[in-house]
Structure formats: C-alpha cells, structure tokens
Amino acid sequence: MNPTEADTFMARLEAGHSLRMLTGGAGEPPICSADAFRKHCELNPEWGAKALALVEANSKSRIQDGIVKRTTDRTACNQGHPLSPEIIARMQAERRYDHRWCEACARRWQGVGRYFAEEADVIAPPANVERLTLSSGSRFLSADDIALIESWLIKGASLRKLLGAWDAIRFRLALKNNPDLESRLRPIIERNAKVAVVVASRKRRISHCKYGHELSIENTGIKPSNGSRFCLTCNRTFAGAPVTPQMLDNVERGLLTGMSVGDLTTPRDGKRPTITYAQWRTVRRTRPDINERFMRALRNPATIRSFMSGNTIARVPGLTLAAPADFVRSDVPLYIPQEGDTEWLLSLTPHHWSDADRMDVVGNIFLALVDRKLRREDVPVRMKEFKKQHNDMFSDKDYGSARAPLSLDVPIFAEGRTTRGETIKTGLWSPESIY
C-alpha cells in the first residue's frame, strides 16, 4: 500500500466505513486487498494500531445500526397485527420495538395479566397447596365447603390447584346462584390467577438468560402468543442480519423457479445460503407485504402444501395456491448475477459475428441461467449448443458457408484491422489465375 492509498484508507475508516467495504468484499471498488492492509499494519505499527481500532469500532457500529434497522423496519407485530402510525413513529424515534406496544396483543392478554408480576400486587401464593376434600353426594356445595374454599382463596391459592373438575363445576354453580358471593370472590379469583401464571413459572424467577444477559425491563420481551419472556439481546443476535432488497429479489426468483425453502436457506458447495432461516422467519412475520409476495411466487408443490397448512409461520387470509401441473424439480443452484458476466459471455461467442447476434446468444444463456436450466460453470462447455440453436433459428446467417459467405470487408482477426479483401493478391480473371 503506497502513502496515498494509506491516507485514503485511514480517511474512509474515520468516516465510518468497514474493512470489508474498503477491501472490495462489499461490492465496492477496493483500495487494496485485505492481505495488503494487514501487511501495511505490520510494517507501520502505529498506523496499524489506529486502523485496527477503527475497524473494530466501525464493525460494531454497523452491526448495531443493522439491528436497529431490522427491529424498527416493520409494519406489523410478530402475530401479523398492523401497527398504528403512532407506534411506527415511536419505533423510529426510540430506535427499538416493544411487543407490548401492539394494541391487539395487549388486549388479548389484558385479562390474564402475564406481562408483569408487579401488576398483580398481591402476596405470594402458599408454597404447598393440596386438592381440597369437599362434601359429596350432592351437586351443591355446603356452607362449610364454600367457607373452606374462600379461606384458601384469600391466602392466594388458585382454583386450579384447589378444586378438581367436578368440584370446580359445583363451585361455579354456587357462584351463579349467589351473586353476592360471586361479587365478593371474583376479584380474588382473578388476582390469584395472575399470580399463579407469573409466580408458578420457573422462568419468572430467572434474572438472567442462559447466555448471561440480565433480564431487565429494557432487555426483556414478551411473546404475545403465550405471554412468556425472552431476552431481547439474544433475540436480535439470532434473528439474522438485515435483509436487503437484492436478497428479497433473489428469494423471489428462486421461488418462481421451483426452489423450496430448504434450498434457499441451506448453504451449498461452501457458499452462503440465499437467505438464512432466521431472516426468512423474521421477514415473513414482520412484513406482511413481503410474505404475500413470497407466497404468490411459489411453484414447488411441497412448499405450497406447507404454506397452506395451519402450521405455517404467517398465513395470508383468503389466499389460495395451486401447484402447477408441469412442475419439474431441478437441482441447479440459483444464479446470482456477478459483475462482468456480460463481458465474459460475450468473450465466449464467435468474434466474427455481429454484435446483435452475439447479444442474442448471450440473452439466451441468461434466460437459461435465471430459469435454473444451466449451471454457471457449465456455460463454456455448452456454448456450442447455444450457437447451434442460434444458427438453426437464423439459417441465412450460417457464417462462412455457401449460404452466407463471409464479407471481404470483415477484419480477419478481431484484434486487427486488416480485411479479407486486402489479402487477395490474384484476381479471378487475371493472367496469373489458374482458371
């Protein structure tokens, strides 16, 4: 790395660019290779120490920005409930999302009280509660039975632990027949139910997750499906990196060509998957528009059956899918266009062809690659097939044959300017001609 490149490299590091961007790993023009950067750090320890510190700081900053973007770039909660504009504005302002902000989920669990143990505000339930033995022989409870049940309810025990199925039916009948008793005991029953859900849970008494993160108010999320807690730090870590528009387009192309979810989310041949399963799950849950877009692109019958089942991650109400009758499974991987592919394909076509004909062949190859009918590494081997296909379609352009002789004005070599006419020394009717 020369001094000018070193100054440019340091300036861009100070501007917040990552090492991957500066060494060409993010699709941008590189300043130098990663090996050259490390070698320069060895030769210039002071410069290298500063550069490595900036590289680490920029990496953490970009990861944090990606987490915030993925967390706040949503229009619905994990259950698919649309978020109001006020909640979306709050997410953008506070750079975070709280599951308790979803009004639909909050209303769903409001009566159960699973969000905070502090909401119950009651004494702890008795440690050892055994099933009560009540009088038998009648469907009505005696006054002594009701008094015994009330005494345990006041202590904080829940009805589920106190009464069996038959005794619970008898107790509900007693409440129905005695409105005063119900008005007196109903608040106590609901209070005890909240306490039982929170206190009886093993996870409620855990103060840190299994990776050591403290389950504080800021770092604790609530699953709207069952009201249980989870660590937000771990959830962000395992939810996958932010999904780019290019990645969404690649996934849609893969689904349109019959790829399954496993084909898209599984690494193959040492390469990264098109999308990780964590990213796939998160984007389907938080982006209803993308979820519907993916479902409409499905062509694989097994994937369609999975999406239409009741166990799918996020269903689209009213959307019905049918598997195509002419589906043929292909093991060809998804083609991802790379920079310079057009020039590479053009270099494989005959140089004496016209530009229009060469581009026609390149277009046919691109269609085969996109439709997963051709592997990228097999293009040079199968180039003859595409040239033959073109010649069969345009037989009048059978270059060099009697039907389409080569023009004398065409250069002999692609790199030179000498034409075929300039190489003719003897005319057909000249005295030197053999004719």
Secondary structure, 3 states (H helix, E strand, C coil): CCHHHHHHHHHHHHCCCCHHHHCCCCCCCCCCCHHHHHHHHHHCHHHHHHHHHHHHHHHHHHHHHHHHHHHHCCCECCCCCECCHHHHHHHHHHCCCCHHHCHHHHHHHCCCCCCCHHHCCCCCCCCCCCCCCCCCCCCCCCHHHHHHHHHHHHHCCCHHHHCCHHHHHHHHHHHHHCHHHHHHHHHHHHHHHHHHHHHCCCHHHCCECCCCCECCCCCEEECCCCCCEEEHHHHHHHCCCCCCHHHHHHHHHHHHCCCCHHHHHCCECCECCCCCHHHHHHHHHHCHHHHHHHHHCCCCHHHHHHHHCCCCCCCCCCCCCCCCCCCCCCCCCCCCCCCCHHHHHHHHCCCCCCHHHHHHHHHHHHHHHHCCCCCHHHCCCCHHHHHHHHHHHCHHHCECCCCECCCCCCECCCCCCCECHHHCCCCCCCCCCCC
